[in-house]
Amino acid sequence: MLVEWIEGRHATTALVFDLYGEYFRYTGGAAKLGALTELMGVFDVEPATVRMVMTRLRKDGWFDSAKNGREVSYLLNDKSWHLLDDGRPFARGTSTIGTAPGRRRSSTSLT
């Protein structure tokens, strides 16, 4: 069961939140699906898996999505911003090292 969890959707979901929490949150909290798929391919995650996981995370209320023509972007919403903020030590005031700059919520900054 543990192997299935590590190799399955849960590991991919964890990677999504790692990428958004460590990188995309500092560029407005959005990423184009194509860019996200390419980046996750570096970690051997198949494009179909990325699409499935992002669709499920959106349906579960963790992300919002925006379309520009045929291009889809996934954006952090209040629920996911809250999760990322609460999951980081500096958000709780327990650390001053590496304190995150103020987050910007810009729909025009689609990575």
N, C-alpha and C positions, 0 to 999 in steps of 0.2 A: 504494500500500500504506500509506503514512504517513497519508493522509487517512482510509482505512478504520479504522486503529488509533485515530486521534483521535476520529472520529465514532462508533466502534463500542463494543462492550462494554468494551473496555479503558479508555476514557475514563470510562465509568460506574463501573467498578470503582475507578478512581482517585478519583473523586468520593466514593464510599462511604467509602473509607479516609480521605480528607481530613475528611469530616464526623465520622466516629467518632474520628479522631485529634485533631481540634481542638475538638470539642464534647462528643460523647456519652461519651467516656472520663472526663470530669469530673463526670458525673451518674450514674455507676455502670456505664457501658459498655453500656447497652441502649437500644434505640429501637423503638417500635411501628412496624410496617410501614406503617400508615396515615399516621403523622406523617412517616416517612422518604419515603414516596411524595409527599406534599404538598410537603415541602421540596425534593426533587429536581425536582419540577415547575417550580419557580422557575428551574431551569437547563435547562428544556425537555426533561427526561427523561420519557418516557411511563411511566405506571403499570405497563404490562405489562413494560417493560424493567427497571424496578426489581424487580419480583417475580422475573423470570427471573434477574437478576444475583444477588440475595440467595439464591435457591434454589441456584444454582450455587456461590456462595461457601460456603454451609452444607455442601453435598455435598463440596466440596473441603477441608473441615475448618477454614475460616477463622472461622466464626461458629457459635454454638449458637442454637437457637430455643426459644421457650417459647410455649405457647398458653394463653390465658385466655378460655374460651368460643370465640368465632369470631375473636378477635383474636390475631395472631401478633406476637411481638417477637423481634428478633435481638439477641443478646448477644455481646460480645467474649468469646473463650475464651483459654486460655493461648497458643495459637499466634498469635492476632491481637494480644493484649497485647504479646507478645514483639516482633512486627514493629513495632508502634507505638513501643515503648520504644527499640528499636535504631535506629529511623529518626529519632530526635530527638536533637539535639546535647546537650541537658541530661541525657539518659539515659546518655550516655557520659562525663559529667563535663567536657565541654569548654566549657561555658557556665554562667554563674551568673545571667544575665539571663533572666527569664521561666521560671525553674525551676518545673516542674509540681508542684502539691501531690500528696500521696500519693493514689494511685488507690484508689477504692472499688469493690469488686465486690459489688454488692447487686442481687439479683434483684427486690427490691421497688421499686427506683427505675427504673421503666420510663418513659422519656420519651415 
